[in-house]
């Protein structure tokens, strides 16, 4: 986060004199309280300053990069997840290729009845199979997919930092966002979303714009 010179000055004033009211800050800068209001709002929303009613502003003690890191760890996967693109296990490789092309995704989630996760099939899996001389009009994706429990997943209450770390660690394009099915005998997971590199990029841009 890049601060203006006036915002940097405000922080220095609060560090030295805090807690201090908005009127007192304005007086030290020879400005009106209304002029400072946008700067104080930005600094407060960014977490660099904290404000208490009838007390005033005081410095949070956090650097701008630490504030951003804290914000990222507080954002949950469920806040940014996308709609999952799923196919049944008996879907042919040909139909999977068509679905991937139409939906413009790099990974399909293979599910059984009830939207329960069975596996994942990636663009690389489909390309390898297509080039391998198989009859893709008859071969089901269930034969080539990565099956549970070898699928890397994330939950909607996980932090986006943790999910992004999984993307990098396991070198995958996306993770199925799942929820455990209560009362199931086996470990069944319902697919409720998709967390991908696109979600990370979009979030990065939104944070940069101050959203």
C-alpha positions as CSV (number, residue, x, y, z in Angstrom):
1,X,0.0,0.0,0.0
2,X,1.5,3.4,-1.1
3,X,0.7,6.3,1.2
4,X,0.6,9.9,0.2
5,X,3.0,12.4,1.9
6,X,0.1,13.8,3.9
7,X,-1.0,10.3,5.1
8,X,2.6,9.6,6.2
9,X,2.6,12.9,8.1
10,X,-0.7,12.0,9.8
11,X,0.8,8.7,10.9
12,X,3.9,10.4,12.4
13,X,1.6,12.9,14.2
14,X,-0.5,10.0,15.7
15,X,2.6,8.1,16.6
16,X,4.0,11.0,18.5
17,X,0.8,12.5,20.1
18,X,-1.7,9.7,20.1
19,X,-4.4,9.2,21.2
20,X,-5.3,12.4,19.3
21,X,-8.6,13.6,17.9
22,X,-9.2,14.4,14.2
23,X,-9.6,18.1,15.1
24,X,-6.2,18.2,16.8
25,X,-4.5,16.5,13.8
26,X,-6.2,19.0,11.5
27,X,-5.0,21.9,13.6
28,X,-1.4,20.6,13.5
29,X,-1.6,20.4,9.7
30,X,-3.4,23.8,9.3
31,X,-6.2,22.0,7.5
32,X,-9.9,21.5,8.2
33,X,-11.3,18.3,9.7
34,X,-13.4,17.8,6.5
35,X,-10.2,17.9,4.4
36,X,-8.6,15.2,6.5
37,X,-11.6,12.9,6.7
38,X,-10.8,10.8,3.5
39,X,-7.2,10.3,4.7
40,X,-8.2,9.3,8.2
41,X,-10.8,6.9,6.7
42,X,-8.2,5.2,4.4
43,X,-5.6,4.9,7.2
44,X,-8.2,3.4,9.6
45,X,-9.7,1.0,7.0
46,X,-6.2,-0.1,6.1
47,X,-5.5,-0.9,9.8
48,X,-2.6,1.5,10.1
49,X,-4.6,3.7,12.6
50,X,-7.2,2.7,15.1
51,X,-10.0,5.0,16.3
52,X,-12.0,5.0,19.5
53,X,-15.0,7.1,20.2
54,X,-14.4,10.0,22.6
55,X,-10.7,9.0,22.7
56,X,-9.3,9.7,19.2
57,X,-6.8,8.1,16.9
58,X,-3.8,6.0,17.8
59,X,-1.2,4.1,15.9
60,X,-1.8,0.4,15.5
61,X,1.9,-0.4,15.4
62,X,1.6,-2.4,12.1
63,X,3.6,-1.7,9.0
64,X,1.6,-1.4,5.7
65,X,2.9,-4.8,4.5
66,X,2.0,-6.5,7.8
67,X,-1.5,-5.0,7.6
68,X,-1.9,-6.5,4.1
69,X,-0.6,-9.9,5.3
70,X,-3.1,-9.9,8.2
71,X,-5.9,-9.0,5.9
72,X,-5.1,-11.8,3.5
73,X,-5.0,-14.4,6.3
74,X,-8.4,-13.1,7.5
75,X,-10.1,-13.5,4.1
76,X,-11.8,-16.9,3.8
77,X,-11.9,-19.2,0.7
78,X,-15.7,-19.0,0.9
79,X,-15.6,-15.3,0.4
80,X,-13.8,-15.6,-3.0
81,X,-14.6,-19.0,-4.4
82,X,-16.1,-19.5,-7.9
83,X,-18.8,-21.9,-9.2
84,X,-17.4,-25.4,-9.6
85,X,-17.5,-27.1,-13.0
86,X,-18.3,-30.8,-12.4
87,X,-18.8,-33.8,-14.6
88,X,-20.1,-37.4,-13.7
89,X,-17.6,-40.3,-13.6
90,X,-19.1,-41.9,-16.7
91,X,-18.6,-38.7,-18.7
92,X,-16.4,-39.5,-21.8
93,X,-13.1,-37.8,-22.3
94,X,-14.5,-36.2,-25.4
95,X,-17.3,-34.6,-23.5
96,X,-14.9,-33.5,-20.7
97,X,-12.7,-31.8,-23.3
98,X,-15.8,-30.0,-24.7
99,X,-16.9,-29.0,-21.2
100,X,-13.5,-27.7,-20.3
101,X,-13.4,-25.6,-23.5
102,X,-16.9,-24.2,-23.1
103,X,-16.4,-23.3,-19.4
104,X,-12.8,-22.1,-19.9
105,X,-11.4,-23.8,-16.9
106,X,-8.2,-25.9,-16.4
107,X,-9.7,-28.6,-14.1
108,X,-12.9,-30.5,-13.9
109,X,-14.2,-32.0,-10.7
110,X,-15.6,-35.5,-11.1
111,X,-18.6,-36.2,-8.8
112,X,-21.1,-38.9,-8.1
113,X,-24.8,-38.5,-7.1
114,X,-25.3,-35.7,-4.6
115,X,-22.3,-33.7,-5.9
116,X,-19.9,-35.9,-3.8
117,X,-16.3,-35.6,-4.9
118,X,-14.8,-38.7,-6.7
119,X,-11.8,-37.1,-8.4
120,X,-10.3,-34.4,-10.5
121,X,-9.2,-34.3,-14.2
122,X,-6.9,-31.6,-15.4
123,X,-6.1,-30.2,-18.8
124,X,-2.8,-32.1,-18.8
125,X,-4.7,-35.4,-18.1
126,X,-7.0,-34.8,-21.1
127,X,-4.2,-33.7,-23.4
128,X,-2.1,-36.8,-22.5
129,X,-5.1,-39.1,-23.1
130,X,-6.0,-37.4,-26.4
131,X,-2.5,-37.7,-27.7
132,X,-2.2,-41.3,-26.5
133,X,-4.4,-42.7,-29.3
134,X,-7.4,-43.6,-27.1
135,X,-10.9,-43.6,-28.3
136,X,-11.9,-40.5,-26.4
137,X,-15.6,-40.9,-27.5
138,X,-15.8,-44.1,-25.4
139,X,-13.2,-43.7,-22.6
140,X,-14.8,-42.4,-19.3
141,X,-12.9,-39.7,-17.3
142,X,-13.1,-42.0,-14.3
143,X,-10.3,-44.1,-15.9
144,X,-7.9,-41.2,-16.2
145,X,-8.8,-38.9,-13.2
146,X,-6.9,-38.5,-10.0
147,X,-9.1,-40.3,-7.4
148,X,-9.9,-39.6,-3.8
149,X,-8.2,-39.6,-1.4
150,X,-5.3,-38.3,-3.5
151,X,-7.1,-35.0,-4.4
152,X,-5.9,-31.8,-2.8
153,X,-8.9,-29.8,-1.5
154,X,-9.8,-26.7,0.5
155,X,-12.6,-25.8,2.8
156,X,-14.7,-22.6,2.7
157,X,-13.4,-21.5,6.2
158,X,-9.8,-21.9,5.2
159,X,-7.8,-18.7,4.7
160,X,-7.1,-17.7,1.1
161,X,-3.4,-17.7,2.2
162,X,-3.5,-21.4,3.1
163,X,-5.4,-22.3,-0.1
164,X,-3.0,-20.3,-2.3
165,X,-0.1,-22.1,-0.5
166,X,-1.6,-25.4,-1.5
167,X,-1.9,-24.3,-5.1
168,X,1.9,-23.5,-5.1
169,X,3.0,-26.5,-3.1
170,X,1.1,-29.1,-5.1
171,X,1.5,-27.3,-8.5
172,X,-2.2,-27.4,-9.4
173,X,-4.4,-24.8,-11.2
174,X,-7.3,-25.1,-8.8
175,X,-8.7,-26.8,-5.7
176,X,-12.2,-28.0,-5.1
177,X,-13.9,-26.2,-2.2
178,X,-15.6,-28.9,-0.2
179,X,-17.7,-29.5,2.9
180,X,-17.8,-32.7,4.8
181,X,-21.0,-34.7,4.6
182,X,-22.4,-35.1,8.2
183,X,-23.2,-38.7,9.2
184,X,-21.5,-40.3,6.2
185,X,-19.8,-43.6,6.9
186,X,-16.8,-42.9,4.7
187,X,-15.1,-39.5,4.3
188,X,-17.4,-38.0,1.7
189,X,-17.1,-34.4,0.6
190,X,-19.6,-32.3,-1.3
191,X,-18.2,-30.0,-3.9
192,X,-19.4,-26.4,-3.2
193,X,-16.9,-24.3,-5.1
194,X,-13.7,-23.8,-6.9
195,X,-10.6,-21.9,-5.7
196,X,-8.1,-21.2,-8.5
197,X,-5.2,-19.0,-9.5
198,X,-7.7,-16.7,-11.1
199,X,-9.4,-16.2,-7.7
200,X,-6.0,-15.3,-6.2
201,X,-5.2,-12.9,-9.1
202,X,-8.6,-11.2,-8.8
203,X,-8.2,-10.8,-5.0
204,X,-4.8,-9.3,-5.5
205,X,-6.1,-6.7,-7.9
206,X,-9.0,-5.9,-5.6
207,X,-6.7,-5.4,-2.6
208,X,-4.5,-3.2,-4.8
209,X,-7.5,-1.1,-5.7
210,X,-8.4,-0.7,-2.1
211,X,-11.6,-2.8,-2.4
